[in-house]
């Protein structure tokens, strides 16, 4: 690992993060909340000053990252997210949140988890805009955004793009990574604007429409309303958010191809999307049956919200029966599609895991058979399938360890189990009274909050960058 490359990339990232943090100041001016200027101005200055110091430490001969290695790209992405989370926490300190709670809320925002420690909602507009805006930035990834707009990342972006973009495969649909990143952000921003327009049309206040749309397309779940989407008491609003949550959990790569080719049928030709669609409908029908064939809309909304890791609530599902909550707990392990804003294991990985199991059974019965694992008529290489199986193993290992530790700390198995998967899957609310859709995580043990925070980061970056950082060989310093 070359420290000068690391310092150059992180310095550049911090400078531009500092510029991004100035945006909520415009909201403060619009609503005359001048006391909200200092929190974001302070965070911006700290970020840009830190970035400038890092850049100053790099030799002047280094003005690009063209020959960056894959391991260095993983490291840059991991550290960028950690630093972004710390910088994004600074404004919360000015609003009376403790350091631990500020970091928790910040990491929950940038990882699009949506778990909150807020016990009341008496905060200014700039505060709520920042919560939703951090989710929107984190939905596709702050590094992916910089790859799309900064020439310094144009060539080196490949290593960082695949380190940050959620999904098990290196899926790009344009020859250049920068063009791919730019296309993704155009789809992402376009859907966000469209949702804002529709929510305003449905009667939602304009500011709330902006915040909820930023949180919807990022599959985040932060809302300026203390009762989430349920608080707006509108079936139209519920269905608009439901549809855009579903799109947030579908592959943006696939949506780009659909738009470019003007062929919606491409969606259902994709095996992962078909599975995603059918599982959502099936789970929603199961819950509806459990609720005696009432509340299909709410059942569908909550299944989509949880499988996409959005975390919005159209109803307090803590009041549902045991069977319905158990089904929602199972949905927490499903995940969304690869190359989407959603979290979790991802449907594509589950498909590969089950097909790998099937192929092994066939080999047991027919030892000489040649069995290929295919998705969309494309053969999955054995090493890719093996990596996916290992990923799922580590995912459940980390889930099990954190679930046990958090259960002991909280003296509550339900909080431990649902807290572990909701943090690792970036889902947000758990299926427990205190941490449910109308609850918050403020009352949790400090150690539980820190575990939750680490899980959110690890889950958003899908384990690999953090597993690489644990390797001793990785930390060999090179010139």
C-alpha positions as CSV (number, residue, x, y, z in Angstrom):
1,X,0.0,0.0,0.0
2,X,1.4,3.4,-1.0
3,X,0.6,6.1,1.5
4,X,1.0,9.0,-0.9
5,X,-1.8,7.5,-3.1
6,X,-4.0,7.1,0.0
7,X,-3.3,10.6,1.2
8,X,-3.9,12.1,-2.3
9,X,-7.3,10.3,-2.7
10,X,-8.5,11.0,0.8
11,X,-7.4,14.6,0.7
12,X,-9.3,15.1,-2.5
13,X,-12.4,13.4,-1.1
14,X,-12.4,15.4,2.0
15,X,-12.1,18.7,0.1
16,X,-15.2,17.9,-2.0
17,X,-17.1,16.5,1.0
18,X,-16.5,19.9,2.6
19,X,-18.1,21.6,-0.4
20,X,-21.1,19.2,-0.3
21,X,-21.7,20.0,3.4
22,X,-22.3,23.7,2.5
23,X,-25.5,22.8,0.6
24,X,-27.8,22.6,3.8
25,X,-26.8,26.2,4.4
26,X,-29.1,27.2,1.5
27,X,-32.0,25.5,3.3
28,X,-31.1,27.5,6.5
29,X,-31.3,30.7,4.5
30,X,-34.6,29.8,2.8
31,X,-36.3,29.1,6.1
32,X,-34.6,31.9,8.0
33,X,-32.8,29.4,10.4
34,X,-29.6,31.4,10.7
35,X,-28.5,29.4,13.7
36,X,-28.1,26.4,11.4
37,X,-25.4,28.0,9.4
38,X,-22.6,27.5,11.9
39,X,-22.9,23.7,12.3
40,X,-22.5,23.1,8.5
41,X,-20.0,25.8,8.0
42,X,-17.8,24.4,10.8
43,X,-18.0,20.9,9.4
44,X,-17.2,22.1,5.9
45,X,-14.1,24.1,7.1
46,X,-12.8,21.1,9.1
47,X,-13.3,18.7,6.1
48,X,-11.6,21.0,3.6
49,X,-8.8,22.0,5.9
50,X,-8.1,18.3,6.6
51,X,-8.2,17.5,2.9
52,X,-5.8,20.4,2.1
53,X,-3.3,19.1,4.8
54,X,-3.4,15.6,3.3
55,X,-2.9,17.0,-0.2
56,X,0.0,19.1,1.0
57,X,1.7,16.0,2.3
58,X,1.8,14.4,-1.1
59,X,4.7,15.1,-3.6
60,X,3.7,17.6,-6.3
61,X,4.6,15.0,-8.9
62,X,1.5,13.0,-8.0
63,X,-1.4,14.6,-9.7
64,X,-3.5,11.5,-10.6
65,X,-4.3,8.0,-9.5
66,X,-4.0,6.2,-12.9
67,X,-1.9,3.2,-11.6
68,X,-3.8,2.6,-8.4
69,X,-3.9,-1.0,-7.3
70,X,-7.1,-2.9,-6.4
71,X,-6.2,-3.2,-2.7
72,X,-5.4,0.5,-2.5
73,X,-8.8,1.2,-4.1
74,X,-10.5,-0.9,-1.4
75,X,-8.6,1.0,1.3
76,X,-9.5,4.4,-0.1
77,X,-13.2,3.5,-0.3
78,X,-13.3,2.1,3.3
79,X,-11.4,5.1,4.8
80,X,-13.5,7.6,2.7
81,X,-16.7,6.2,4.2
82,X,-15.3,6.3,7.7
83,X,-14.1,9.9,7.3
84,X,-17.4,10.9,5.6
85,X,-19.3,9.5,8.6
86,X,-17.2,11.4,11.1
87,X,-17.4,14.7,9.2
88,X,-21.1,14.3,8.6
89,X,-21.6,13.8,12.4
90,X,-20.2,17.2,13.3
91,X,-23.4,19.2,12.6
92,X,-25.4,17.0,14.9
93,X,-23.2,18.0,17.8
94,X,-24.5,21.5,17.5
95,X,-28.1,20.3,17.9
96,X,-27.4,18.7,21.3
97,X,-26.7,15.1,20.3
98,X,-23.9,13.3,22.2
99,X,-20.8,12.3,20.3
100,X,-21.8,8.6,20.1
101,X,-25.4,9.5,19.1
102,X,-24.1,12.0,16.5
103,X,-21.8,9.3,14.9
104,X,-24.7,6.8,15.1
105,X,-27.1,9.1,13.3
106,X,-24.4,10.1,10.8
107,X,-23.4,6.6,9.9
108,X,-27.0,5.5,9.8
109,X,-27.5,8.3,7.2
110,X,-24.6,7.8,4.9
111,X,-25.0,4.0,4.9
112,X,-28.8,4.5,4.2
113,X,-29.7,2.4,7.2
114,X,-32.3,4.8,8.6
115,X,-32.1,3.7,12.2
116,X,-32.4,6.8,14.4
117,X,-31.7,7.8,17.9
118,X,-34.0,10.8,17.8
119,X,-36.5,10.9,20.6
120,X,-38.3,14.1,19.3
121,X,-38.5,15.9,16.0
122,X,-38.3,19.5,17.2
123,X,-35.3,20.4,14.9
124,X,-34.9,23.0,12.1
125,X,-35.4,22.3,8.4
126,X,-31.7,22.2,7.7
127,X,-31.2,19.4,10.2
128,X,-33.8,17.2,8.5
129,X,-32.6,18.0,5.1
130,X,-29.0,17.0,6.1
131,X,-30.3,13.6,7.4
132,X,-32.0,12.8,4.1
133,X,-29.3,14.4,1.9
134,X,-26.6,12.2,3.5
135,X,-28.7,9.2,2.7
136,X,-29.0,10.3,-0.9
137,X,-25.3,10.8,-1.2
138,X,-24.7,7.3,0.3
139,X,-27.3,5.6,-1.8
140,X,-25.1,5.2,-4.9
141,X,-21.9,6.1,-3.1
142,X,-20.0,9.3,-2.5
143,X,-17.0,7.9,-4.5
144,X,-19.2,6.9,-7.4
145,X,-20.4,10.5,-7.5
146,X,-16.8,11.8,-7.5
147,X,-15.9,9.4,-10.2
148,X,-18.7,10.8,-12.3
149,X,-17.7,14.5,-11.9
150,X,-14.0,14.6,-11.0
151,X,-11.3,14.2,-13.7
152,X,-8.7,13.0,-11.1
153,X,-10.8,9.8,-10.6
154,X,-11.5,9.2,-14.3
155,X,-9.0,6.4,-14.8
156,X,-8.4,5.1,-11.3
157,X,-12.2,5.0,-10.8
158,X,-12.5,1.4,-11.9
159,X,-10.8,0.0,-8.7
160,X,-12.9,2.3,-6.4
161,X,-16.2,1.9,-8.4
162,X,-16.3,-1.8,-7.9
163,X,-15.2,-1.5,-4.3
164,X,-18.1,0.7,-3.5
165,X,-20.9,-0.2,-5.9
166,X,-23.2,-2.8,-4.2
167,X,-23.4,-6.1,-5.9
168,X,-21.6,-9.4,-6.5
169,X,-20.5,-8.8,-10.0
170,X,-18.5,-6.2,-11.9
171,X,-21.4,-4.9,-14.0
172,X,-20.8,-1.9,-16.2
173,X,-22.8,-1.0,-19.3
174,X,-20.6,1.7,-20.9
175,X,-17.0,1.2,-22.0
176,X,-15.7,3.8,-19.5
177,X,-16.3,3.6,-15.7
178,X,-16.8,7.4,-15.5
179,X,-19.6,7.2,-18.1
180,X,-21.2,4.3,-16.2
181,X,-21.0,6.3,-12.9
182,X,-22.5,9.4,-14.7
183,X,-25.3,7.3,-16.2
184,X,-26.2,5.8,-12.8
185,X,-26.4,9.2,-11.2
186,X,-28.6,10.6,-14.0
187,X,-31.1,7.7,-13.5
188,X,-30.8,8.2,-9.7
189,X,-31.3,12.0,-9.8
190,X,-34.1,11.8,-12.5
191,X,-36.1,9.3,-10.4
192,X,-35.6,11.5,-7.3
193,X,-37.0,14.6,-9.1
194,X,-39.9,12.6,-10.5
195,X,-40.9,11.4,-7.0
196,X,-40.7,14.9,-5.6
197,X,-43.1,16.1,-8.3
198,X,-45.6,13.2,-7.6
199,X,-45.5,13.6,-3.9
200,X,-46.2,17.4,-4.1
201,X,-49.1,16.5,-6.5
202,X,-50.4,14.0,-3.9
203,X,-50.5,16.7,-1.3
204,X,-47.3,16.3,0.6
205,X,-45.6,19.6,1.7
206,X,-42.8,20.5,-0.7
207,X,-40.0,20.3,1.9
208,X,-41.2,16.9,3.1
209,X,-41.5,15.7,-0.5
210,X,-37.8,16.6,-1.1
211,X,-36.6,14.9,2.1
212,X,-38.7,11.8,1.6
213,X,-37.7,11.5,-2.0
214,X,-34.0,11.8,-1.2
215,X,-34.5,9.0,1.4
216,X,-36.7,6.8,-0.9
217,X,-34.4,6.6,-3.9
218,X,-31.4,6.0,-1.6
219,X,-33.4,3.2,0.2
220,X,-32.6,5.1,3.4
221,X,-35.8,5.7,5.3
222,X,-35.2,9.0,7.2
223,X,-38.3,11.1,7.1
224,X,-39.0,14.6,8.6
225,X,-42.2,13.2,10.0
226,X,-41.9,11.4,13.3
227,X,-44.4,8.8,12.2
228,X,-42.7,8.2,8.8
229,X,-45.0,7.7,5.8
230,X,-47.8,6.6,8.1
231,X,-48.0,10.2,9.4
232,X,-49.2,11.6,6.1
233,X,-52.4,9.6,6.2
234,X,-52.6,9.3,2.4
235,X,-53.0,6.2,0.3
236,X,-51.7,8.1,-2.8
237,X,-48.5,9.0,-1.0
238,X,-48.1,5.5,0.3
239,X,-48.3,4.0,-3.2
240,X,-46.0,6.6,-4.7
241,X,-43.3,5.9,-2.1
242,X,-44.0,2.2,-2.5
243,X,-43.3,2.2,-6.2
244,X,-40.1,4.3,-5.9
245,X,-38.8,2.2,-3.1
246,X,-39.2,-0.8,-5.3
247,X,-37.3,0.9,-8.1
248,X,-34.6,1.9,-5.6
249,X,-34.1,-1.8,-4.8
250,X,-34.0,-2.8,-8.5
251,X,-30.7,-2.7,-10.5
252,X,-30.1,0.9,-11.8
253,X,-27.9,-0.7,-14.5
254,X,-31.0,-2.7,-15.7
255,X,-33.2,0.4,-15.5
256,X,-30.7,2.3,-17.6
257,X,-30.9,-0.4,-20.3
258,X,-34.7,-0.3,-20.2
259,X,-34.7,3.4,-20.7
260,X,-32.1,3.4,-23.5
261,X,-33.8,0.6,-25.4
262,X,-37.3,1.8,-24.5
263,X,-38.3,-1.8,-23.7
264,X,-39.9,-2.4,-20.2
265,X,-40.0,-6.2,-21.0
266,X,-36.2,-6.3,-20.4
267,X,-37.0,-6.1,-16.7
268,X,-38.7,-9.5,-16.7
269,X,-36.1,-11.1,-18.9
270,X,-33.6,-10.5,-16.1
271,X,-33.6,-13.5,-13.7
272,X,-32.7,-11.5,-10.6
273,X,-35.4,-8.9,-11.2
274,X,-38.0,-11.7,-11.8
275,X,-37.0,-13.3,-8.5
276,X,-37.1,-10.0,-6.7
277,X,-40.5,-9.2,-8.0
278,X,-42.1,-12.6,-7.3
279,X,-40.6,-12.8,-3.8
280,X,-41.9,-9.4,-2.9
281,X,-45.4,-10.3,-4.1
282,X,-45.3,-13.8,-2.4
283,X,-44.2,-12.4,1.0
284,X,-46.8,-9.6,0.9
285,X,-49.5,-12.2,0.2
286,X,-48.3,-14.4,3.1
287,X,-48.5,-11.4,5.5
288,X,-51.9,-10.4,4.1
289,X,-53.2,-14.0,4.7
290,X,-51.7,-13.8,8.2
291,X,-53.6,-10.6,8.8
292,X,-56.9,-12.3,7.7
293,X,-56.7,-10.8,4.2
294,X,-56.6,-7.2,5.3
295,X,-54.0,-4.4,4.7
296,X,-52.5,-5.7,1.5
297,X,-51.1,-2.2,0.7
298,X,-49.4,-2.0,4.1
299,X,-48.1,-5.6,3.8
300,X,-46.7,-4.9,0.3
301,X,-45.2,-1.5,1.5
302,X,-43.5,-3.1,4.5
303,X,-42.1,-6.0,2.5
304,X,-40.6,-3.7,-0.1
305,X,-39.4,-1.3,2.6
306,X,-37.5,-4.1,4.4
307,X,-36.2,-6.1,1.5
308,X,-34.9,-2.9,-0.2
309,X,-33.5,-1.8,3.3
310,X,-35.5,1.5,3.0
311,X,-36.9,1.3,6.5
312,X,-40.0,3.5,5.9
313,X,-43.2,2.6,7.7
314,X,-46.8,3.0,6.5
315,X,-48.1,1.2,9.6
316,X,-46.8,0.3,13.0
317,X,-46.1,-3.4,12.2
318,X,-45.1,-4.0,15.8
319,X,-48.8,-4.3,16.4
320,X,-49.2,-7.1,13.8
321,X,-49.5,-10.7,14.9
322,X,-46.5,-13.0,15.6
323,X,-46.6,-14.8,12.2
324,X,-46.6,-11.5,10.2
325,X,-43.6,-10.2,12.2
326,X,-41.8,-13.5,11.7
327,X,-42.3,-13.2,8.0
328,X,-40.9,-9.7,8.1
329,X,-37.9,-11.0,10.0
330,X,-37.3,-13.5,7.2
331,X,-37.6,-10.7,4.6
332,X,-34.7,-8.9,6.4
333,X,-32.4,-11.6,5.0
334,X,-33.6,-11.3,1.4
335,X,-31.9,-8.2,0.2
336,X,-32.4,-6.2,-3.0
337,X,-30.9,-6.5,-6.4
338,X,-27.2,-6.0,-7.3
339,X,-26.3,-2.5,-8.5
340,X,-29.2,-0.9,-6.6
341,X,-29.4,1.5,-3.7
342,X,-30.7,-1.3,-1.4
343,X,-28.7,-3.3,1.1
344,X,-28.7,-6.9,2.3
345,X,-27.2,-10.0,0.8
346,X,-28.7,-9.3,-2.6
347,X,-31.0,-11.6,-4.6
348,X,-28.2,-12.4,-7.1
349,X,-26.1,-13.9,-4.4
350,X,-29.0,-16.1,-3.1
351,X,-29.6,-17.3,-6.6
352,X,-25.9,-18.4,-7.0
353,X,-25.9,-20.0,-3.5
354,X,-29.0,-22.1,-4.2
355,X,-27.8,-23.0,-7.7
356,X,-24.4,-24.0,-6.2
357,X,-26.2,-26.3,-3.7
358,X,-28.2,-27.8,-6.6
359,X,-25.1,-28.4,-8.6
360,X,-23.4,-30.1,-5.7
361,X,-26.3,-32.5,-5.2
362,X,-26.2,-33.3,-9.0
363,X,-22.4,-34.0,-8.7
364,X,-23.0,-36.4,-5.7
365,X,-25.5,-38.4,-7.8
366,X,-23.5,-38.1,-11.0
367,X,-19.7,-37.7,-10.1
368,X,-18.6,-37.4,-13.8
369,X,-21.2,-34.8,-14.7
370,X,-20.2,-31.3,-15.8
371,X,-22.6,-28.9,-14.2
372,X,-22.4,-25.2,-14.9
373,X,-24.0,-22.5,-12.8
374,X,-25.8,-20.0,-15.0
375,X,-27.7,-16.7,-14.6
376,X,-29.5,-15.2,-17.6
377,X,-27.8,-17.9,-19.8
378,X,-24.4,-16.7,-18.7
379,X,-22.0,-19.1,-17.0
380,X,-20.9,-18.1,-13.5
381,X,-17.2,-18.9,-13.1
382,X,-16.5,-21.4,-10.3
383,X,-14.2,-18.8,-8.5
384,X,-17.0,-16.2,-8.5
385,X,-19.5,-18.7,-7.2
386,X,-17.0,-19.7,-4.4
387,X,-16.5,-16.1,-3.5
388,X,-20.2,-15.6,-3.2
389,X,-20.6,-18.6,-1.0
390,X,-17.8,-17.4,1.2
391,X,-19.4,-13.9,1.4
392,X,-22.7,-15.4,2.6
393,X,-20.8,-17.5,5.2
394,X,-19.0,-14.4,6.6
395,X,-22.2,-12.4,6.5
396,X,-24.0,-15.0,8.7
397,X,-21.0,-15.4,10.9
398,X,-20.9,-11.6,11.6
399,X,-24.6,-11.6,12.1
400,X,-24.4,-14.4,14.6
401,X,-21.6,-12.9,16.6
402,X,-23.2,-9.4,16.8
403,X,-26.6,-10.9,17.6
404,X,-25.3,-12.8,20.6
405,X,-23.2,-9.9,21.9
406,X,-26.1,-7.4,21.5
407,X,-28.6,-9.8,23.0
408,X,-26.4,-10.0,26.1
409,X,-25.8,-6.3,26.3
410,X,-29.5,-5.5,25.9
411,X,-30.7,-8.5,27.8
412,X,-33.3,-8.9,25.0
413,X,-33.0,-11.6,22.3
414,X,-35.5,-9.9,19.9
415,X,-33.5,-6.6,20.1
416,X,-30.2,-8.5,19.6
417,X,-31.4,-10.6,16.6
418,X,-33.3,-7.9,14.7
419,X,-30.7,-5.2,15.6
420,X,-27.9,-7.3,14.2
421,X,-29.6,-8.0,10.8
422,X,-31.1,-4.5,10.5
423,X,-27.7,-2.9,11.0
424,X,-25.8,-5.4,8.8
425,X,-28.5,-5.3,6.1
426,X,-28.8,-1.5,6.4
427,X,-32.5,-1.9,7.1
428,X,-33.1,0.4,10.0
429,X,-36.1,-0.5,12.2
430,X,-36.1,-3.9,13.9
431,X,-39.0,-6.2,14.8
432,X,-38.9,-5.4,18.5
433,X,-41.0,-2.9,20.5
434,X,-38.2,-0.5,21.5
435,X,-36.5,-0.5,18.0
436,X,-39.6,-1.0,15.8
437,X,-40.9,1.5,13.2
438,X,-42.2,3.9,15.8
439,X,-39.3,3.4,18.2
440,X,-35.7,4.6,18.3
441,X,-32.2,3.3,19.3
442,X,-31.4,6.0,21.9
443,X,-32.0,3.7,24.8
444,X,-29.6,1.1,23.7
445,X,-26.3,0.4,25.6
446,X,-23.4,2.5,24.3
447,X,-21.5,-0.6,23.3
448,X,-24.5,-1.8,21.3
449,X,-24.7,1.5,19.5
450,X,-21.0,1.2,18.6
451,X,-21.5,-2.4,17.3
452,X,-24.5,-1.2,15.4
453,X,-22.4,1.6,13.8
454,X,-19.6,-0.8,12.7
455,X,-22.2,-3.2,11.3
456,X,-23.8,-0.4,9.3
457,X,-20.5,0.5,7.6
458,X,-19.5,-3.1,7.0
459,X,-22.9,-4.0,5.6
460,X,-22.9,-1.0,3.3
461,X,-19.5,-1.8,1.9
462,X,-20.4,-5.5,1.7
463,X,-17.7,-6.9,4.0
464,X,-14.9,-7.2,1.3
465,X,-13.1,-3.8,1.9
466,X,-13.1,-4.5,5.7
467,X,-12.0,-8.1,5.3
468,X,-9.1,-6.9,3.2
469,X,-8.1,-4.4,5.9
470,X,-7.8,-7.3,8.4
471,X,-5.1,-8.9,6.3
472,X,-1.6,-8.4,7.6
473,X,0.0,-8.4,4.1
474,X,-2.2,-5.5,3.1
475,X,-0.5,-3.2,5.5
476,X,2.9,-3.5,3.9
477,X,4.0,0.1,3.2
478,X,5.5,0.7,-0.2
479,X,7.0,3.8,-1.8
